[in-house]
Amino acid sequence: MPIVCERFTTSKLRKFEDLSKISTYGFRGEALASISHVAHVSITSRTADSKCAYKATYSDGKIVPLQQGGVAEPRPCAGNPGTQIVVEDLFYNVVTRRKALKNPSEEYNKIVDAVTRYAIHNSGVAFMLKKHGETIADVRTQETASVKENIGALYGASVSRELLPISSQNPKLGFSLEGFVTNANYSQKKFEFLLFINHRLVDSTALRKAIELVYGAYLPKNSHPYVYLSINIVPSNIDVNVHPTKHEVHFLHEDLIVEAVQKAVEEQLLNCATSRTYFTQTLLPGANIPAALPPEEDTGPSTSTKDKPSTYAYHMVRTDSREQTLDAFMVPRSLEQARGSGEGDEELIEEAGPSSEGVELAVDATMAEPRSEGGAEVGGLGKRKHTPESSESCVVTMEPFKRKLRRKEVKLNSVQHLQQLVRDGQHSGLSQIFQNHKFVGCVDQTRALMQHQTKLYLVDLAKVTPELFYQLTVFDFGNFGFLQLSSPAPIHELVMVALESKENGWRPEDGPKEKLAEFVVDLLKSKADMLKDYFSLEITQEGHVRSLPILLSSHTPNLDRLPDLLLHLATEVEWDTEEECFQTLAREFGLFYSIQYDPFLLEDSADKQGGTVDELHTHSQGSQQQNISPALCKRQPWRWLVEHVIFPALRTDFIPQSKMAEDGSVLQIADLHELYKVFERC
């Protein structure tokens, strides 16, 4: 320790020939000596077998006493094994050099950048860097972390998950390569290039340009990758002394090595170019739904153009959310009579007359028998073979309404509180989107596209419609119409079907299925008066379901899920507390009426256009491709219902909740302004 800060003490050179094979960060042994001439340096060190540590201070390359008048020698002190070097008052005696320093923040950022790069490369060493007086470290890595884990910790998961490992070696050229590069899914504004040659952080203009040339074919204009390379070259082939700060190096066969590195990077990018990965998110970057959207600009005529801002093409909205289409008036044949059965004023409800003639809807469901083919279980609904002889067909009918009653005013505090909870959870930004949207089309049964201003959104109906029908149940509480079943459906048999489903989680320890089914029947019979009065769910004393509530005109629920509804009314509803009872009931009705994927459902295009044998044969072929018998399939104009029944309800009767801006219920997938940026690059 007495001579550690003297010149050449820490030199790595033992003989003259060592200059031709330098493999360390430094080699002359002048770093500590130089620092001790311009700063106050103190070193505390303890060896593994020492009982205590020793501390010494240095100035101008010489050890000095810790206290004035003391002895210039290391003094014992407490300390952990290892060496700690403290540099204070940098350039205290060189005023001109001290003035050349920039502000502390800039200098600290440069230190952070250098330490970050070395921390990534030295995966077997733990690094920690924090500003004086701060408790949180700006750089921290673990001793056991790998290079990729260090990149993720210091640069973020968005970089680490897109990394591709590269490696190459050429004994003839005397070099080997290890590193990580980002694939074509990742890009950033600045080229982040970490290059280590023989473990020394350096830069190579030729190598940088070669890698940028490769990525130019994969990334958009003005986008750059993240690249970390560790190259080992035979020490005798490299010259580290061509730059005062050792920032640049020269080596033999530079052109050939650069070409080899370029080829290794290009091969990895070609291997991953067969597919691209896209991570879904609630919104595109920088396009978060605000709490309240600005009002739409008035596009009417203006008499003055003074101070009027320029309107660019990507700001123009070429659709009107208020326009109607002729398709809305072309009602499918299966729904035409039901829609024409009479609709009253918004303040009136309609009640089915006992002597009315039924109007059949095009909805047919097997109530007591499961859907199966060849005795195999389909959809977890049971094991009995589905044949025309063993099925009991239940046809839903909407009775013509004979008389109209005024809406009942709900004065229950529990219901009013549930309604207020819905209002309090409103997301005003999403509300404006739904209220002023333009329907674009259906992607599949559970996803649809809508446009608002210059943005395109993907709506997950499987997540949105349960909330829609829950709100319809809460706000129309006690004012539902009756959706009559042509013949009462036995609750006991339906619950037995539901218990056969693995999704409902029946276990032998829960008890015999027969007793559970009897329990459900008895419970629903005891609640029959309340269910009929508040929810239009009519339960007979014989244990049959006679009617269901009409939550939305022209919308009939999927009766294949009726067994699950009846079972959940007994197992998922909290019957002891009034508010929780109404809330859980509304949730179950919301799930029952919601739009969910149905493998047996086919688009009934023939219903609207007359239909031909060829069209029906095409539907049958489509169902056979899914290993489902055409005889089990249902035909329904579900696209028409989504566009002209569900989305109008979302526009007028829906209060979007704040959680929907984060759970993927609504995804922004395109923005006209951003698309124009892409087109400008092409």
C-alpha positions in Angstrom: 0.0 0.0 0.0 2.8 2.6 0.6 3.8 2.6 -3.1 0.4 1.9 -4.8 0.1 5.5 -6.1 3.6 5.8 -7.4 4.1 5.7 -11.2 4.3 2.2 -12.8 3.6 0.4 -9.5 0.5 -1.3 -11.0 2.0 -1.8 -14.5 1.1 -5.1 -16.2 4.4 -5.0 -18.2 7.1 -7.4 -17.1 9.2 -7.3 -20.2 9.4 -5.4 -23.4 7.6 -8.1 -25.5 4.5 -7.7 -23.3 3.7 -4.5 -25.3 2.7 -6.7 -28.3 0.1 -8.8 -26.4 -1.8 -6.4 -24.1 -5.1 -7.9 -22.8 -5.9 -5.7 -19.8 -7.7 -2.4 -19.4 -4.4 -0.6 -18.5 -0.8 -1.6 -18.7 1.4 1.4 -17.8 0.4 1.7 -14.1 -0.2 5.4 -14.1 -3.9 5.7 -13.5 -3.8 5.9 -9.7 -0.6 8.1 -9.8 -2.3 10.6 -12.1 -5.4 10.8 -10.0 -3.5 11.3 -6.8 -1.9 14.5 -8.4 -5.3 16.2 -9.0 -7.5 14.8 -6.2 -7.5 13.5 -2.6 -7.2 9.7 -2.7 -7.8 7.3 0.1 -7.6 3.5 -0.1 -9.0 1.0 2.4 -8.1 -2.6 1.8 -8.4 -5.9 3.6 -7.2 -9.3 2.5 -9.1 -12.5 3.0 -6.8 -13.8 5.7 -6.3 -10.4 7.5 -8.0 -9.7 10.8 -8.5 -6.0 10.1 -8.4 -3.6 7.2 -5.8 -0.9 6.5 -6.4 2.7 5.4 -4.0 5.2 3.8 -4.3 8.6 2.0 -2.2 9.7 -0.9 -1.2 13.0 -2.5 1.0 13.6 -5.6 1.8 9.9 -5.8 3.0 9.6 -2.2 1.4 8.2 0.9 0.7 11.0 3.4 -0.3 10.9 7.1 -4.0 10.5 7.9 -3.6 13.4 10.4 -1.3 16.3 10.3 1.9 15.5 12.2 1.2 11.8 12.0 3.2 9.0 10.5 2.9 8.4 6.7 1.9 4.7 6.8 -1.3 2.6 6.6 -3.4 2.6 9.7 -5.5 -0.4 10.8 -9.2 0.1 10.8 -12.5 -1.8 10.5 -13.5 -2.9 7.1 -14.9 -5.7 4.9 -12.6 -7.9 2.7 -11.8 -6.2 -0.5 -10.5 -2.8 -1.6 -12.3 0.6 -1.5 -10.8 3.5 -3.4 -12.3 7.0 -2.6 -11.5 10.0 -4.9 -12.6 13.4 -3.5 -12.1 17.0 -4.6 -11.3 16.2 -8.2 -9.1 19.0 -9.8 -9.0 20.9 -6.5 -5.5 22.2 -7.4 -6.1 22.7 -11.2 -8.6 25.5 -11.4 -8.6 25.8 -15.2 -9.4 22.1 -15.6 -12.1 22.2 -12.9 -13.8 25.0 -14.8 -13.9 22.9 -17.9 -16.1 20.4 -16.2 -19.8 20.6 -17.2 -22.6 20.7 -14.7 -22.8 17.8 -12.2 -25.8 16.2 -13.9 -24.1 15.9 -17.2 -20.9 14.5 -15.7 -22.9 12.0 -13.7 -24.9 10.9 -16.7 -21.6 10.1 -18.5 -20.5 8.1 -15.5 -23.8 6.2 -15.5 -23.4 5.4 -19.2 -19.9 4.0 -18.8 -20.7 2.0 -15.7 -23.8 0.6 -17.4 -21.9 -0.7 -20.3 -19.2 -2.3 -18.2 -21.8 -3.8 -15.9 -23.5 -5.6 -18.9 -20.2 -7.0 -20.2 -18.9 -8.2 -16.8 -21.7 -10.5 -16.0 -19.8 -12.2 -13.2 -19.3 -9.0 -11.2 -22.0 -7.1 -9.2 -22.2 -3.4 -9.9 -23.9 -0.7 -8.0 -23.9 3.0 -8.8 -25.8 5.7 -7.0 -25.5 9.5 -6.6 -24.1 10.9 -3.4 -26.9 11.3 -0.9 -29.3 9.2 -2.8 -30.7 5.9 -1.4 -31.8 4.4 -4.8 -29.0 3.0 -7.1 -29.1 4.1 -10.7 -27.1 1.0 -11.8 -27.4 -2.3 -10.0 -26.6 -5.8 -11.2 -26.3 -9.2 -9.5 -23.2 -11.3 -9.5 -25.1 -14.4 -10.8 -26.9 -12.5 -13.6 -26.2 -13.3 -17.2 -25.5 -10.7 -19.9 -29.0 -10.9 -21.2 -30.4 -10.5 -17.7 -28.2 -7.5 -17.1 -29.4 -5.9 -20.4 -33.0 -6.4 -19.2 -32.3 -4.9 -15.8 -30.5 -1.9 -17.2 -32.3 -1.2 -20.5 -35.7 -2.7 -19.8 -37.7 -5.8 -20.8 -38.7 -4.3 -24.1 -35.1 -4.7 -25.2 -34.2 -8.0 -23.6 -37.3 -9.9 -24.9 -36.3 -9.0 -28.5 -32.6 -10.0 -28.3 -31.1 -12.6 -30.6 -27.8 -14.3 -29.6 -25.1 -14.2 -32.2 -21.7 -16.0 -32.3 -19.0 -16.5 -34.8 -15.3 -17.5 -34.8 -12.6 -17.7 -37.4 -9.2 -19.3 -36.3 -7.5 -18.1 -39.4 -8.3 -14.5 -38.6 -7.7 -15.0 -34.9 -11.0 -13.7 -33.7 -14.2 -14.9 -32.0 -17.6 -13.1 -31.5 -20.3 -13.3 -28.9 -23.2 -10.9 -28.4 -26.8 -10.0 -28.6 -28.7 -8.0 -31.2 -32.4 -7.0 -31.4 -34.6 -8.5 -34.0 -36.8 -6.6 -36.6 -39.6 -6.2 -34.0 -37.6 -3.7 -32.0 -36.4 -0.2 -33.0 -35.4 3.0 -31.3 -34.5 6.5 -32.3 -30.8 6.2 -31.3 -28.3 3.5 -32.2 -27.2 1.8 -29.0 -23.9 0.2 -29.9 -21.9 -1.6 -27.1 -18.6 -2.9 -28.5 -16.0 -4.6 -26.4 -12.8 -5.8 -28.0 -10.7 -8.0 -25.7 -13.0 -6.8 -22.8 -12.1 -3.1 -23.5 -15.0 -0.7 -24.3 -14.1 0.8 -27.6 -15.8 2.1 -30.8 -15.3 1.1 -34.4 -16.7 3.3 -37.1 -16.3 0.7 -39.8 -18.2 -1.9 -37.7 -20.9 0.6 -36.7 -21.6 1.5 -40.4 -21.6 -2.2 -41.4 -24.3 -3.1 -38.8 -26.4 -0.1 -39.6 -26.3 -1.1 -43.3 -27.7 -4.5 -42.4 -30.6 -3.2 -40.3 -31.5 -0.6 -43.0 -33.3 -3.4 -44.9 -35.4 -4.4 -41.8 -36.2 -1.3 -39.9 -38.1 1.8 -40.9 -36.3 5.0 -41.8 -34.6 6.8 -38.8 -35.0 3.7 -36.6 -32.1 1.9 -35.0 -31.4 -1.4 -33.2 -29.7 -2.3 -29.9 -26.4 -4.1 -30.4 -24.0 -5.6 -27.9 -20.8 -7.3 -29.3 -17.9 -8.9 -27.5 -15.0 -9.6 -29.8 -11.8 -11.4 -28.8 -8.8 -10.9 -31.1 -5.4 -12.3 -30.7 -3.5 -9.6 -28.7 -0.7 -9.5 -31.1 -3.1 -8.5 -33.9 -4.5 -5.4 -32.2 -3.1 -2.0 -31.5 -4.7 -0.3 -28.4 -2.4 2.7 -28.4 -3.8 4.7 -31.4 -6.0 7.0 -29.4 -5.2 9.1 -26.3 -8.2 7.8 -24.3 -8.0 4.2 -25.8 -11.5 4.8 -27.2 -10.6 3.5 -30.6 -8.4 0.5 -31.6 -7.0 -0.8 -34.9 -6.5 -4.5 -35.7 -5.2 -6.7 -38.5 -7.6 -8.1 -41.1 -10.1 -5.4 -40.1 -12.1 -5.6 -43.3 -12.5 -9.3 -43.1 -13.5 -9.3 -39.5 -16.1 -6.6 -40.1 -17.5 -8.6 -43.0 -17.7 -11.7 -40.8 -19.5 -9.8 -38.0 -21.9 -8.3 -40.6 -22.6 -11.8 -42.0 -23.4 -13.2 -38.5 -25.9 -10.4 -37.7 -27.6 -10.8 -41.1 -28.0 -14.5 -40.7 -29.8 -14.1 -37.4 -32.1 -11.5 -38.8 -32.9 -13.7 -41.8 -33.8 -16.6 -39.5 -36.3 -14.5 -37.6 -37.7 -12.7 -40.7 -40.2 -15.5 -41.4 -42.5 -14.2 -38.6 -43.1 -11.0 -36.7 -44.3 -10.7 -33.1 -46.8 -8.0 -32.1 -47.6 -7.4 -28.4 -51.2 -6.3 -27.8 -51.8 -3.4 -25.5 -54.7 -1.3 -24.5 -53.6 1.5 -26.8 -50.8 2.4 -29.1 -47.9 4.3 -27.6 -48.7 7.9 -26.9 -52.4 7.3 -27.6 -53.9 6.8 -24.2 -57.6 7.4 -23.9 -57.9 10.7 -22.0 -60.3 11.1 -19.2 -62.4 13.3 -21.6 -62.0 13.6 -25.3 -62.2 17.1 -27.0 -65.5 17.8 -28.6 -65.7 17.0 -32.3 -65.1 20.0 -34.5 -68.0 21.6 -36.3 -67.5 20.8 -40.0 -70.3 23.2 -41.1 -69.6 26.2 -43.4 -67.6 29.1 -42.1 -67.7 32.7 -43.3 -64.2 33.5 -42.1 -60.9 31.8 -42.8 -58.8 34.2 -40.8 -56.5 32.5 -38.2 -58.0 29.1 -39.2 -55.5 26.3 -38.7 -54.5 24.2 -41.6 -56.4 20.9 -41.9 -54.1 18.1 -43.0 -55.4 14.9 -44.7 -54.6 12.8 -41.7 -56.8 15.0 -39.5 -59.9 14.6 -41.7 -62.7 12.3 -40.5 -64.5 10.9 -43.6 -67.2 9.1 -41.7 -70.3 10.3 -39.8 -71.3 8.3 -36.7 -74.9 9.5 -37.2 -75.5 8.1 -40.7 -77.7 5.1 -41.3 -77.3 2.3 -43.8 -80.0 0.5 -45.8 -78.8 -2.8 -44.3 -80.3 -1.8 -41.0 -83.8 -1.9 -42.6 -83.2 -5.3 -44.3 -84.3 -7.3 -41.2 -83.5 -11.0 -41.5 -86.6 -13.1 -42.0 -86.2 -14.9 -38.7 -86.3 -11.6 -36.8 -88.7 -9.6 -38.9 -91.9 -10.7 -37.2 -90.4 -10.5 -33.7 -89.3 -6.9 -34.4 -92.7 -6.1 -35.7 -94.6 -7.4 -32.7 -94.9 -3.9 -31.4 -92.6 -1.5 -29.5 -94.0 1.0 -27.2 -92.8 4.4 -25.9 -89.6 4.4 -23.9 -91.6 5.2 -20.7 -93.9 2.1 -21.3 -93.3 -1.5 -20.8 -95.0 -4.4 -22.6 -96.6 -7.4 -20.9 -97.5 -10.6 -22.7 -101.2 -11.4 -22.9 -102.2 -14.9 -21.9 -104.4 -15.5 -24.9 -102.0 -14.1 -27.6 -100.8 -16.1 -30.5 -97.1 -16.9 -30.4 -94.6 -15.6 -32.9 -91.8 -18.1 -33.3 -88.2 -16.9 -33.4 -85.5 -18.7 -35.3 -83.8 -19.9 -32.2 -83.9 -23.7 -31.4 -82.0 -25.2 -28.5 -81.9 -28.7 -27.0 -82.8 -28.2 -23.4 -82.7 -31.6 -21.6 -80.3 -33.3 -24.0 -76.6 -32.5 -24.6 -75.2 -31.7 -28.0 -73.0 -34.7 -29.0 -72.1 -36.7 -32.0 -71.6 -40.4 -31.9 -72.0 -40.5 -28.1 -68.9 -38.3 -27.6 -69.1 -35.4 -25.2 -69.2 -32.0 -27.0 -68.5 -28.8 -25.2 -68.8 -30.5 -21.8 -72.6 -30.5 -21.9 -73.1 -34.2 -21.3 -72.6 -37.8 -22.6 -76.0 -38.9 -23.9 -76.3 -39.3 -27.6 -78.1 -36.6 -29.5 -80.8 -38.0 -31.7 -84.1 -36.5 -32.9 -86.0 -39.1 -30.8 -84.2 -38.2 -27.6 -84.2 -34.4 -27.9 -86.8 -32.1 -26.5 -87.0 -29.1 -28.7 -87.8 -25.8 -26.9 -88.8 -22.9 -29.1 -88.7 -19.4 -27.7 -91.7 -17.3 -28.6 -92.3 -13.6 -28.0 -96.0 -13.1 -27.4 -97.7 -10.1 -29.1 -98.4 -7.5 -26.5 -102.0 -6.7 -25.6 -101.6 -4.0 -23.1 -99.0 -1.5 -22.0 -98.1 -0.6 -18.4 -96.1 2.4 -17.2 -92.6 1.7 -16.0 -92.4 0.9 -12.3 -90.4 3.4 -10.3 -87.6 1.6 -8.4 -87.2 2.9 -4.9 -85.0 0.2 -3.4 -81.9 1.7 -1.9 -79.8 -1.3 -2.9 -80.8 -1.0 -6.6 -80.2 2.8 -6.6 -76.8 2.2 -5.0 -75.9 -0.3 -7.7 -76.9 2.2 -10.4 -74.8 4.9 -8.8 -71.8 2.6 -8.6 -72.0 2.1 -12.4 -72.2 5.9 -12.9 -69.3 6.5 -10.6 -67.1 4.0 -12.5 -67.7 5.7 -15.9 -64.7 6.4 -18.1 -65.7 9.5 -20.0 -63.1 9.0 -22.8 -64.5 5.6 -23.6 -68.0 6.9 -23.3 -67.5 9.4 -26.0 -65.9 6.7 -28.2 -68.9 4.4 -27.9 -71.5 7.2 -28.2 -69.9 8.6 -31.4 -68.5 5.4 -33.0 -68.9 4.2 -36.5 -69.4 0.4 -36.8 -66.8 -1.1 -39.3 -67.4 -4.8 -39.2 -67.1 -8.1 -37.4 -63.8 -10.0 -37.1 -65.4 -13.1 -35.7 -68.2 -14.0 -33.3 -66.7 -12.2 -30.3 -64.7 -9.3 -31.9 -65.7 -6.4 -33.9 -64.1 -3.2 -35.3 -65.4 0.4 -34.8 -64.0 3.8 -35.7 -64.0 7.0 -33.7 -62.6 10.1 -35.4 -59.3 9.0 -37.0 -58.7 5.9 -34.8 -59.7 2.3 -35.3 -60.6 0.1 -32.3 -61.0 -3.6 -31.8 -63.9 -4.4 -29.3 -63.9 -7.7 -27.4 -67.6 -8.5 -27.2 -66.9 -11.4 -24.8 -65.7 -8.8 -22.3 -67.9 -5.8 -23.1 -71.3 -7.4 -23.5 -71.5 -9.0 -20.0 -71.1 -5.5 -18.6 -73.7 -4.2 -21.1 -76.3 -6.7 -20.0 -75.4 -6.3 -16.4 -76.2 -2.6 -16.7 -79.4 -3.2 -18.6 -80.4 -5.5 -15.8 -79.6 -2.9 -13.1 -81.2 0.1 -14.8 -84.3 -1.7 -16.1 -84.8 -3.5 -12.8 -88.4 -4.7 -12.4 -89.4 -3.5 -15.9 -88.5 -6.4 -18.2 -90.7 -8.0 -20.8 -91.3 -11.8 -20.8 -89.6 -14.0 -23.2 -91.9 -17.0 -23.2 -90.8 -20.6 -23.8 -93.2 -22.6 -26.0 -93.0 -25.4 -23.4 -91.8 -25.1 -19.8 -88.2 -26.4 -19.4 -87.5 -28.7 -16.5 -85.0 -27.3 -14.1 -83.9 -30.6 -12.6 -82.9 -32.0 -16.0 -81.1 -28.8 -17.0 -79.1 -28.7 -13.8 -78.1 -32.3 -14.3 -76.8 -31.3 -17.7 -74.9 -28.4 -16.2 -73.3 -30.7 -13.5 -72.0 -32.9 -16.3 -69.9 -30.0 -17.6 -66.3 -30.0 -16.3 -66.3 -26.2 -16.4 -68.7 -26.1 -13.4 -66.3 -28.0 -11.3 -68.4 -30.7 -9.7 -66.5 -33.1 -7.4 -67.6 -36.3 -5.7 -67.2 -34.6 -2.3 -69.8 -32.0 -3.3 -72.5 -34.7 -2.9 -74.6 -36.7 -5.3 -75.7 -34.8 -8.4 -79.4 -35.8 -7.9 -79.4 -34.1 -4.5 -77.7 -31.0 -5.8 -80.2 -30.8 -8.6 -83.1 -31.1 -6.1 -81.5 -28.4 -4.0 -81.4 -26.0 -6.9 -85.0 -26.7 -7.8 -86.2 -26.1 -4.3 -84.2 -22.9 -3.9 -85.4 -21.4 -7.2 -89.0 -22.4 -6.4 -88.7 -20.6 -3.0 -87.5 -17.5 -4.8 -90.0 -17.7 -7.7 -92.1 -14.7 -6.7 -89.1 -12.4 -6.4 -87.5 -13.7 -9.7 -90.8 -13.2 -11.6 -91.6 -9.7 -10.1 -88.1 -8.2 -10.5 -86.5 -10.2 -13.3 -89.4 -11.7 -15.3 -87.9 -15.2 -14.7 -91.0 -17.3 -14.2 -90.6 -20.5 -12.2 -93.6 -22.9 -11.9 -94.4 -24.9 -8.7 -93.6 -28.0 -10.8 -90.0 -26.8 -11.1 -90.0 -25.6 -14.7 -88.8 -22.4 -16.3 -91.7 -20.8 -18.2 -90.1 -17.4 -19.3 -86.9 -15.4 -19.4 -86.5 -11.6 -19.2 -86.2 -9.5 -22.3 -83.1 -7.4 -21.7 -82.7 -6.1 -25.2 -85.2 -6.0 -28.0 -84.5 -8.5 -30.9 -81.7 -10.2 -28.8 -82.3 -13.8 -27.6 -79.7 -15.4 -25.4 -78.0 -18.7 -26.3 -80.2 -21.3 -24.7 -77.4 -23.8 -24.6 -76.1 -21.8 -21.6 -79.5 -22.0 -19.8 -78.3 -25.1 -17.7 -75.3 -23.1 -16.5 -77.5 -20.1 -15.6 -79.9 -22.1 -13.5 -77.0 -23.8 -11.7 -75.2 -20.5 -11.1 -78.4 -18.9 -9.7 -78.1 -21.4 -6.8 -74.3 -21.5 -6.4 -73.0 -18.0 -7.4 -75.8 -15.7 -6.1 -75.5 -14.3 -2.5 -79.1 -14.7 -1.4 -78.7 -13.5 2.2 -77.9 -9.8 1.5 -80.3 -7.7 -0.6 -77.7 -5.6 -2.5 -75.3 -8.4 -3.1 -78.2 -10.6 -4.1 -79.4 -8.2 -6.8 -75.8 -7.5 -7.9 -74.8 -11.2 -8.3 -78.1 -12.0 -10.1 -77.5 -9.1 -12.5 -74.0 -10.4 -13.1 -75.2 -13.9 -13.9 -77.9 -12.6 -16.3 -75.3 -10.3 -17.9 -73.1 -13.4 -18.6 -76.0 -15.5 -19.8 -77.1 -12.8 -22.4 -73.6 -11.8 -23.4 -71.9 -12.6 -26.7 -69.7 -15.6 -26.3 -68.1 -17.9 -28.9 -70.4 -20.7 -30.0 -68.9 -23.5 -32.2 -72.4 -24.5 -33.3 -73.4 -21.1 -34.6 -73.4 -20.4 -38.4 -74.1 -17.1 -40.1 -77.6 -17.3 -41.5 -77.0 -15.3 -44.8 -79.7 -17.5 -46.5 -82.3 -16.1 -44.1 -82.0 -12.6 -45.4 -81.5 -13.3 -49.1 -83.9 -16.2 -49.7 -81.3 -18.9 -49.4 -80.4 -21.6 -51.8 -79.4 -25.2 -51.4 -75.9 -24.4 -52.5 -75.6 -21.8 -49.7 -76.8 -24.2 -47.1 -74.5 -26.8 -48.4 -71.6 -24.4 -48.0 -72.5 -23.8 -44.4 -72.6 -27.6 -43.8 -69.1 -27.9 -45.3 -67.8 -25.2 -42.9 -69.2 -27.0 -39.9 -67.7 -30.3 -41.0 -64.3 -28.8 -41.1 -64.6 -28.2 -37.4 -65.7 -31.9 -36.8 -69.2 -30.8 -35.9 -72.2 -32.5 -37.5 -74.2 -30.0 -39.7 -77.4 -31.4 -38.0 -76.2 -29.9 -34.7 -75.5 -26.4 -36.1 -77.7 -23.4 -35.6 -78.2 -20.6 -38.1 -78.5 -17.1 -36.9 -77.8 -13.7 -38.5 -75.3 -12.9 -35.8 -73.4 -10.4 -37.9 -76.6 -8.4 -38.4 -77.4 -8.7 -34.7 -74.0 -7.4 -33.6 -74.1 -4.4 -36.0 -77.8 -3.4 -35.6 -78.7 -4.6 -32.1 -75.6 -4.9 -29.9 -73.7 -1.8 -31.1 -76.7 0.5 -31.1 -77.2 -0.5 -27.5 -73.5 0.2 -26.7 -74.1 3.6 -28.2 -77.2 4.6 -26.2 -77.5 2.4 -23.1 -73.9 1.6 -22.1 -71.7 3.3 -19.5 -68.1 2.1 -20.1 -66.2 1.4 -16.9 -62.7 2.7 -16.2 -61.2 -0.8 -16.0 -62.1 -1.4 -19.7 -59.3 1.1 -20.7 -56.8 -1.3 -19.2 -58.1 -4.9 -19.5 -58.0 -5.2 -23.3 -61.8 -4.8 -23.8 -61.1 -2.0 -26.3 -57.8 -2.0 -28.2 -56.7 0.8 -30.5 -55.1 -0.9 -33.5 -54.6 2.0 -35.9 -54.4 5.7 -36.0 -54.6 7.6 -39.3 -51.9 10.1 -38.2 -49.5 7.2 -37.4 -50.4 5.4 -40.7 -49.4 8.5 -42.6 -46.0 8.4 -41.0 -45.6 4.8 -42.2 -46.7 5.7 -45.7 -44.2 8.6 -45.8 -41.4 6.2 -45.3 -42.4 4.0 -48.2 
